[in-house]
Amino acid sequence: MKSKKLLQILAIVVLIIFCPDAKSQSAFNKELPKDFAEKFTKEINDSIPSLGTFIVSQNDRILYEHYFHGANKETVFSVKSVTKSIVSVLAGIAKDKNLLPNLNTPVLKILPEYNISRSRFKNISDIEGKVLHDSIRNTLTLKNLLTMQGGFDWSDNSKVSTAMFFSSDPVKFVLDLPFEEYPGTVFNYSSGDSHIFGAALAKIVKTSLKQFATENLFRPLKMNITRWDTDSMNRNFAGSELFMRSEDMLRFGSMILNNGKLSGKQIVSSKWIQESTSEHAKLDSWDVMPNANGYGYYWWRRTSNGHQAFVATGYGGQLICVIPDLKMVIVTTCFLNDKNRGRSEIKRLHYFIDKITKADY
């Protein structure tokens, strides 16, 4: 009997020494120490005055859950560009249903109503330049848009993005922008790219993004989503303006962690999860993303203390951070109030995420 127990202990020791994933997880399969949790809570509260939520889950078990500055489980947050990662999963669901065409399909094949060549007109200024623009625009693919390589002369959180947001047809607005690079060559973060992709996806699935998501993602995951704002053409913004509770964000992140499955239901194929979180655009430096190592299909990639993480990121501190080898999901939210310092909140939050993944407490 004693020898059997000794063998079991030896097996566990060998597993921890020679299996990095098991060794990584072994440090976390317990509650956070009380003194660490108290110091962590005070430091993050003092550092981020707009903070609403910080949740750490491992193996589908809550290790740390704290609400700040009046937030609670039922508080609904504007998750901003986390919306993009939701749309990425919707694209995967459409592919699983054999609706999504090859990602190398030109977007104007799906949205031909925007394919009006300037060559049909006469006496317009710089006709050669505008015809060239049309020819470049015809090369723009779904994958270019999905990987932020549309090539448009665009800057997020600028006058051009504000103009798009208020325009009478945001899809037309972006498609009419001049190209700074050829599509598919350079990463440039663009909510304009994602809005065009969302319009194409809605046309592919023959319903609104919100309706498609409700039927195929929100309802199966028991996510209580009631608000997803639209543009002036009544299209859901594919790059922003979705509203979620922290619990809903955690359920979504847990589904990603479990390769597209939650509570026994396969929501999206594991193949899509792997494909969409792989590196499709080079990105080794980003001002608010420490240790960035590529960009997927609307998923950021970074390492945290050597652990590969996939991150859904929203302006002002809305994050769903999935760390597969730790079996961990970290969710953060921030209020978009006058105390929020915008993009810098994201960098601060990654500092605190790194404190969790360091596991030396």
TORVEXFI-398354 format. One line per field, with one value per residue (C-alpha): residue number from 0; x, y, z. Coordinates in Angstrom, 3 decimals, padded with zeros to 6 digits. Layout:
BEGIN
resi <- NUM; ...
u <- X; ...
v <- Y; ...
w <- Z; ...
***
This chain:
BEGIN
resi <- 0; 1; 2; 3; 4; 5; 6; 7; 8; 9; 10; 11; 12; 13; 14; 15; 16; 17; 18; 19; 20; 21; 22; 23; 24; 25; 26; 27; 28; 29; 30; 31; 32; 33; 34; 35; 36; 37; 38; 39; 40; 41; 42; 43; 44; 45; 46; 47; 48; 49; 50; 51; 52; 53; 54; 55; 56; 57; 58; 59; 60; 61; 62; 63; 64; 65; 66; 67; 68; 69; 70; 71; 72; 73; 74; 75; 76; 77; 78; 79; 80; 81; 82; 83; 84; 85; 86; 87; 88; 89; 90; 91; 92; 93; 94; 95; 96; 97; 98; 99; 100; 101; 102; 103; 104; 105; 106; 107; 108; 109; 110; 111; 112; 113; 114; 115; 116; 117; 118; 119; 120; 121; 122; 123; 124; 125; 126; 127; 128; 129; 130; 131; 132; 133; 134; 135; 136; 137; 138; 139; 140; 141; 142; 143; 144; 145; 146; 147; 148; 149; 150; 151; 152; 153; 154; 155; 156; 157; 158; 159; 160; 161; 162; 163; 164; 165; 166; 167; 168; 169; 170; 171; 172; 173; 174; 175; 176; 177; 178; 179; 180; 181; 182; 183; 184; 185; 186; 187; 188; 189; 190; 191; 192; 193; 194; 195; 196; 197; 198; 199; 200; 201; 202; 203; 204; 205; 206; 207; 208; 209; 210; 211; 212; 213; 214; 215; 216; 217; 218; 219; 220; 221; 222; 223; 224; 225; 226; 227; 228; 229; 230; 231; 232; 233; 234; 235; 236; 237; 238; 239; 240; 241; 242; 243; 244; 245; 246; 247; 248; 249; 250; 251; 252; 253; 254; 255; 256; 257; 258; 259; 260; 261; 262; 263; 264; 265; 266; 267; 268; 269; 270; 271; 272; 273; 274; 275; 276; 277; 278; 279; 280; 281; 282; 283; 284; 285; 286; 287; 288; 289; 290; 291; 292; 293; 294; 295; 296; 297; 298; 299; 300; 301; 302; 303; 304; 305; 306; 307; 308; 309; 310; 311; 312; 313; 314; 315; 316; 317; 318; 319; 320; 321; 322; 323; 324; 325; 326; 327; 328; 329; 330; 331; 332; 333; 334; 335; 336; 337; 338; 339; 340; 341; 342; 343; 344; 345; 346; 347; 348; 349; 350; 351; 352; 353; 354; 355; 356; 357; 358; 359; 360
u <- 000.000; 002.829; 004.714; 001.587; 001.241; 004.949; 004.580; 001.652; 003.710; 006.663; 004.367; 003.066; 006.622; 007.738; 004.675; 005.394; 009.119; 008.834; 005.488; 005.692; 001.928; 001.293; 004.069; 002.568; -000.904; 000.213; 001.045; -002.507; -004.746; -005.591; -007.136; -004.981; -003.320; -005.347; -002.490; -001.641; -005.296; -005.672; -002.510; -003.434; -006.919; -005.584; -002.875; -005.157; -007.872; -005.396; -003.802; -006.947; -009.674; -012.063; -011.831; -015.083; -014.178; -011.209; -011.918; -009.488; -010.779; -008.810; -010.155; -013.626; -013.224; -013.100; -009.808; -010.387; -013.449; -013.694; -015.912; -014.810; -016.291; -019.919; -019.876; -021.467; -022.349; -025.236; -023.364; -023.379; -020.276; -019.631; -016.918; -015.802; -013.449; -013.973; -016.871; -014.372; -013.420; -017.123; -017.453; -014.440; -016.294; -019.452; -017.381; -016.228; -019.806; -020.749; -017.872; -019.017; -022.421; -020.765; -021.945; -018.629; -016.806; -013.062; -011.404; -009.470; -012.769; -012.781; -015.218; -016.780; -017.937; -020.118; -020.985; -021.269; -023.506; -020.315; -018.422; -019.132; -016.109; -015.185; -014.202; -017.853; -017.851; -016.374; -014.767; -013.972; -010.765; -007.826; -009.757; -006.599; -005.982; -009.557; -009.657; -006.421; -008.119; -011.009; -008.655; -006.874; -010.206; -011.226; -008.304; -009.456; -010.328; -012.225; -008.939; -007.325; -010.153; -010.142; -006.417; -006.353; -004.450; -006.994; -004.410; -006.640; -005.287; -006.882; -006.223; -008.476; -009.689; -009.117; -011.168; -011.473; -012.876; -015.308; -016.406; -017.011; -019.056; -021.368; -021.536; -024.755; -023.152; -020.020; -019.215; -019.156; -017.180; -014.341; -014.335; -013.963; -010.890; -007.526; -005.169; -001.941; -000.691; -001.707; -004.244; -002.671; 000.790; 000.825; -000.980; -002.876; -005.495; -008.764; -012.352; -013.171; -011.847; -013.974; -017.121; -016.821; -016.192; -019.260; -021.446; -020.222; -020.764; -024.325; -025.058; -023.538; -025.699; -028.754; -029.606; -028.194; -025.052; -027.031; -029.711; -027.154; -025.178; -028.288; -029.272; -025.826; -023.651; -025.386; -028.325; -026.318; -023.806; -026.609; -025.215; -027.686; -026.985; -029.666; -027.785; -025.613; -025.799; -026.152; -024.966; -027.164; -027.838; -029.117; -026.090; -024.583; -021.149; -018.769; -015.895; -017.546; -020.755; -021.639; -022.669; -021.921; -021.800; -018.506; -020.080; -020.968; -017.399; -016.122; -018.432; -017.246; -013.592; -014.147; -015.623; -012.478; -010.282; -012.180; -011.647; -015.101; -017.032; -018.828; -021.063; -020.860; -021.962; -019.663; -020.411; -017.709; -015.234; -011.904; -010.289; -011.591; -010.396; -006.918; -006.939; -008.352; -005.900; -002.840; -000.524; -001.769; -000.185; 003.255; 003.078; 005.975; 005.452; 002.328; 002.156; -000.499; 000.279; 003.471; 005.247; 002.989; 003.642; 001.253; -002.377; -004.996; -008.565; -009.510; -007.505; -004.394; -001.506; 001.011; 003.085; 002.672; 005.636; 006.318; 002.711; 001.007; -002.176; -004.961; -006.647; -009.919; -009.221; -011.563; -010.803; -010.396; -009.675; -012.192; -010.262; -010.841; -007.432; -007.274; -004.113; -004.415; -001.415; -002.592; -006.224; -006.934; -009.296; -008.917; -011.691; -011.415; -013.787; -013.504; -016.047; -015.725; -015.929; -013.785; -011.365; -010.597; -007.255; -008.140; -005.631; -003.164; -005.622; -005.047; -001.294; -001.847; -004.185; -001.624; 000.804; -001.679; -002.403; 001.337; 001.288; -001.272; 000.576; 003.910; 002.622; 005.386; 003.120
v <- 000.000; 002.357; 001.546; 002.315; 005.717; 006.389; 005.598; 008.037; 010.807; 010.102; 010.217; 013.653; 014.957; 013.689; 015.273; 018.660; 018.578; 017.353; 018.766; 022.590; 023.027; 020.967; 022.830; 026.177; 025.212; 023.676; 027.115; 028.290; 025.425; 027.172; 030.423; 033.514; 034.059; 036.484; 038.938; 038.979; 039.485; 042.372; 044.145; 043.471; 044.921; 048.068; 048.632; 048.176; 050.312; 053.142; 052.794; 052.682; 055.032; 054.063; 050.315; 048.375; 044.676; 042.345; 038.598; 035.672; 032.214; 029.001; 025.604; 027.235; 028.153; 031.732; 032.533; 036.255; 038.409; 042.017; 044.919; 048.514; 052.001; 050.943; 048.161; 044.780; 041.543; 043.197; 046.296; 046.546; 047.960; 049.256; 046.774; 048.830; 046.829; 043.566; 043.562; 042.712; 039.410; 038.551; 039.162; 036.922; 034.055; 034.848; 034.472; 031.075; 029.998; 031.095; 029.017; 025.997; 026.403; 026.500; 030.085; 031.940; 031.940; 031.548; 034.395; 035.376; 036.399; 040.114; 041.932; 043.746; 040.356; 040.228; 043.929; 044.648; 047.654; 049.533; 048.506; 051.572; 052.276; 055.898; 054.916; 055.199; 058.936; 061.723; 065.047; 064.282; 065.501; 063.053; 060.299; 058.155; 058.269; 057.415; 054.507; 053.220; 053.499; 051.407; 048.714; 048.489; 048.407; 045.399; 043.419; 043.974; 040.576; 039.396; 038.226; 041.637; 043.175; 040.428; 040.899; 044.727; 044.864; 046.764; 049.346; 052.422; 055.790; 055.431; 056.215; 055.030; 057.597; 060.412; 062.855; 060.314; 057.623; 060.154; 061.147; 057.481; 056.979; 059.898; 059.369; 058.465; 055.238; 054.222; 051.305; 053.596; 056.168; 053.711; 052.135; 055.616; 056.434; 056.589; 053.654; 054.208; 050.648; 047.799; 045.528; 042.592; 044.112; 046.221; 045.950; 049.132; 048.840; 050.011; 049.959; 050.917; 047.546; 045.696; 047.636; 046.656; 043.050; 043.112; 044.439; 041.649; 039.022; 040.232; 039.937; 036.433; 035.178; 037.105; 038.758; 041.359; 040.560; 040.887; 038.432; 035.930; 036.260; 035.893; 032.644; 031.087; 032.531; 034.551; 032.250; 028.976; 030.504; 031.940; 035.426; 038.185; 040.653; 043.245; 046.163; 046.359; 049.765; 050.344; 052.847; 055.131; 052.227; 050.141; 047.839; 046.699; 048.233; 045.306; 047.107; 048.506; 049.480; 046.088; 046.128; 043.238; 042.234; 040.940; 037.504; 037.391; 038.335; 035.518; 032.954; 034.029; 033.803; 030.379; 029.160; 030.333; 028.657; 025.377; 025.367; 026.611; 024.514; 025.391; 023.242; 020.405; 022.552; 023.110; 026.735; 027.185; 024.646; 024.170; 024.512; 028.087; 028.945; 027.744; 029.530; 032.812; 033.124; 032.244; 034.946; 036.324; 039.775; 040.643; 042.711; 042.752; 046.241; 048.107; 051.013; 049.502; 045.802; 044.698; 041.742; 041.710; 038.779; 039.001; 039.603; 037.024; 037.425; 040.330; 038.735; 040.343; 038.083; 038.727; 036.808; 037.223; 035.881; 033.490; 032.315; 032.847; 034.913; 035.798; 039.076; 040.726; 044.397; 047.366; 051.064; 052.288; 048.916; 046.313; 043.017; 039.301; 037.644; 033.913; 032.036; 028.417; 026.802; 028.161; 027.237; 030.820; 033.614; 037.150; 039.715; 043.436; 046.340; 050.079; 052.861; 055.257; 058.321; 061.402; 059.354; 056.981; 057.704; 055.901; 053.600; 053.857; 051.975; 048.895; 048.996; 049.394; 046.408; 044.215; 045.102; 043.654; 040.631; 039.956; 040.079; 037.262; 035.084; 035.509; 033.316; 034.093; 035.070
w <- 000.000; 000.949; -002.252; -004.313; -002.658; -003.188; -006.895; -007.147; -005.529; -007.831; -010.866; -009.835; -009.288; -012.723; -014.327; -012.773; -013.648; -017.212; -018.331; -018.488; -018.783; -015.672; -013.854; -014.896; -013.807; -010.515; -009.156; -009.763; -008.698; -005.459; -004.288; -004.482; -001.083; 000.999; 001.562; -002.170; -003.137; -000.683; -001.885; -005.521; -005.012; -003.346; -005.978; -008.976; -007.389; -006.767; -010.214; -012.370; -011.067; -013.896; -013.165; -013.023; -012.973; -012.637; -012.785; -012.928; -013.820; -014.157; -015.156; -015.177; -011.505; -010.207; -008.443; -008.064; -008.691; -007.638; -008.651; -008.254; -008.091; -007.832; -010.436; -009.744; -011.567; -013.414; -014.607; -018.400; -020.069; -023.550; -024.536; -027.554; -029.813; -027.943; -030.426; -033.174; -031.516; -031.213; -034.965; -035.569; -033.899; -035.878; -039.050; -037.798; -037.126; -040.635; -041.992; -039.976; -041.619; -045.067; -045.563; -045.450; -048.790; -049.121; -047.209; -050.335; -051.945; -052.894; -050.639; -053.605; -054.917; -051.798; -051.784; -055.547; -054.882; -053.919; -057.053; -059.177; -061.356; -061.998; -065.571; -066.607; -065.917; -068.017; -067.196; -063.549; -062.000; -061.956; -063.720; -063.995; -060.250; -059.429; -061.864; -060.268; -056.860; -058.195; -059.449; -056.087; -054.252; -056.349; -054.881; -051.267; -049.737; -046.681; -045.162; -045.698; -043.663; -041.016; -040.352; -040.385; -043.652; -045.735; -046.807; -046.365; -045.268; -041.845; -038.179; -035.365; -032.811; -035.304; -037.334; -040.140; -037.815; -036.327; -039.833; -040.686; -037.512; -038.381; -042.140; -043.961; -045.223; -043.254; -045.575; -048.619; -046.632; -045.933; -049.389; -050.904; -048.807; -050.586; -050.164; -048.255; -048.905; -051.147; -049.385; -047.585; -047.122; -043.916; -040.560; -039.651; -036.921; -038.451; -037.244; -040.821; -042.010; -039.460; -040.355; -044.017; -042.991; -040.733; -043.540; -045.823; -043.117; -042.468; -046.178; -046.247; -043.354; -044.624; -041.317; -038.931; -036.963; -033.727; -034.849; -036.119; -032.875; -030.714; -032.401; -032.750; -029.979; -027.280; -026.630; -026.693; -024.259; -022.077; -022.568; -021.795; -024.619; -025.351; -026.889; -029.994; -031.641; -035.374; -037.952; -040.046; -042.447; -039.497; -039.613; -036.332; -035.861; -036.324; -034.644; -031.519; -029.711; -028.207; -024.535; -022.171; -018.540; -017.133; -016.672; -020.385; -021.288; -019.068; -020.673; -024.112; -023.028; -021.479; -024.756; -026.580; -023.946; -024.417; -028.193; -029.112; -026.619; -023.385; -021.180; -023.682; -026.644; -029.630; -030.498; -033.129; -034.474; -032.714; -036.143; -036.398; -032.884; -033.795; -037.151; -035.873; -032.957; -035.068; -036.358; -039.685; -039.477; -038.128; -034.964; -032.517; -031.102; -030.063; -027.628; -025.332; -025.910; -024.103; -025.719; -028.764; -031.096; -033.998; -034.859; -035.834; -037.039; -034.746; -031.916; -030.472; -029.483; -026.699; -024.184; -020.435; -018.471; -021.314; -021.644; -025.009; -024.626; -027.033; -026.197; -027.167; -026.542; -026.213; -025.809; -022.256; -020.636; -021.797; -022.043; -022.403; -022.032; -022.797; -021.712; -022.889; -021.182; -017.820; -018.597; -017.562; -018.603; -017.247; -017.777; -017.117; -017.643; -017.120; -017.021; -019.940; -017.701; -017.180; -015.028; -017.881; -019.540; -022.750; -024.364; -021.480; -019.262; -021.432; -020.818; -017.076; -017.035; -018.794; -016.002; -013.516; -015.720; -015.699; -011.899; -011.933; -014.461; -012.691; -009.851; -007.348; -004.470
***
